[in-house]
């Protein structure tokens, strides 16, 4: 039997120009009530590298503040789903967040960076029903430790231009 998972509230403010969109927090993240809470997920290390000269922040509130200082919002495309474990491949019975409404309330957002293939596929499925006009959508490699195809340097070289330009 699979567990019902519910996403977190978005990390956002009115100045955000980029939205990083995940699929659904993994088990460890749900336990900690923190985006990308698994110690082996490379997300926060990547954000520190791009926005903080590589200096890692340990405090979760400071990590979120780092994103907001750099006009980056963080959310998940899925509001609810059923999933056994943490793998995106196990997600089923998903329900979507109101991303079109979120974008309407955050008109400065011009780019969505999907963290991994599941987030990108779910967003594409969502966009068949809901219009998100004027926003660039990028499929980014997942920061998950399950993504063995991308070492950290490769992740940084792909993500940094999308976040800084």
N, C-alpha and C positions, 0 to 999 in steps of 0.2 A: 504494500500500500504506500502511496506517495503522500508527502506532506504538502499542505497548503502554504504557499509562501506569499508574503505581501511586501511590496517595495517600501523604501523609505521616502520621506518627504524630500523634495528637491533641495539642493544647495544652490541658492540663487540670490541675485539682487537685480535692481533695475538697470545696472550698468553692463550686465553680461552681454558679450558679443559672440561667444562660442558656447555651445552645449555639448558636453561629453555625455553620451547616452550609452548606458549598459543595458543588459537584458534583465537580470534579476540578481540580487545579492546571493552569494553562496552561503552555505551553512555557517561557516565561521563568522562571516559578516553579519548574518542574522543574529547569531549569539551575542556578538559584541555591539550590535546596533550601530555599525559603522560601514560606510561604503569601503569596499576593497580591504576588508579586515584580515584576510588570511595573510600571514607573515610572508608567504612566498609569492604573493601577487606583486607584480612589479609596478603597479599603478602609482603608488605614492613615491617610490624611488624615482620614477620617471618624471613626475611633477616637480620633485625637488631638483632634479637635474635641469629641467627646462626653465623653471621659474625662480630657483633659489641657489644657483651656483653649486648644485650638487649637495647642499647641506640638508640632510634629512631632518624633518620635524617629527618628534615623537608624539606630541599632543594632537589628538584628532581635531580639536577645535582650531588649532593653529594651522593644520593641514587644510581644513575647509577655508579658513581665512586667506591662505595663500592663493587658492583658486580664485576667490572673489576679488582679491587685490589685482589679479591679472585678468579680470572680466570673463572668467570661465565658470559656467554653471555645470551642475552634475545631477543626473537623474537616470531613471531606467524607463525603457519603453513599456515594460510590463508592469501593471498594477498588481495583478494576482496571477498565480499559476499553481499547478501541481508539479512537484518534482521530488524524486528520490535522490538524495545526495546533492552535490553541488554542480554537476556537469550540465551545461546548457543543452546538451543532446537529450537529457532526460526531461526537459520541460514539456508540459502538455497542458491542455485546458487553459490557455492563457487568456487574460483580459488586459486590454491596453489602457495606459494612462491617456489623459486628454492632452496629447502633445500639441494639437492644433490650438487649443485654448491657451496652453502654456506659451507658445510662440506669439500668439496674439497679445498676451499680457507682457511679453518681453520683446518688443519690436526691434531692439538693437541686435538681437541674435541673427547672425547672417550665415553661420556655419554650424552643422551638427557633425561631430566626430563620433561614429559608432565604434564602441570598444568591442571588437570581435564580430565574427560572422553571424552569430545568432541575433545580436542587437541590430545589425544591418538588415538581415532577412526579415525580422519582425517589423522594423520600421518600413521597409518596402511594402510589406503586406498591409500595414496600417495606412500607408499613403494611397493604396488602391481605393480606400473608402473615404479618407480624409485628406484634404488638400493642405499642403504646406508650401506656399508659394514664396519665392524670393530667398530661399534658404538653401545653401549648398550642403549636400549630404556626402560625407566621406566614409568609406569603409576602411577602418583602421585595423591593424593586427591587434589581437587580444593581448592584454597585459597579464592574462592568467598564466600560472605556471604550467598549465596543460598545453599551452602553445609552445611546443619545443622547437618549432621551425624558426622562431625569431629569438636570437640572443638579445641581450640588453642594448648593445650598440645599434643593432638593426632597428629595434623598437624606437630608440631615441632619434635615429636618423629619419625615420618615417613620421613619427609623431611631432617632433619639434617644429618643422616648417608649418604644419597644419595649425599648431597652437600659437605660433608667433607671427604669422603673416595675415 
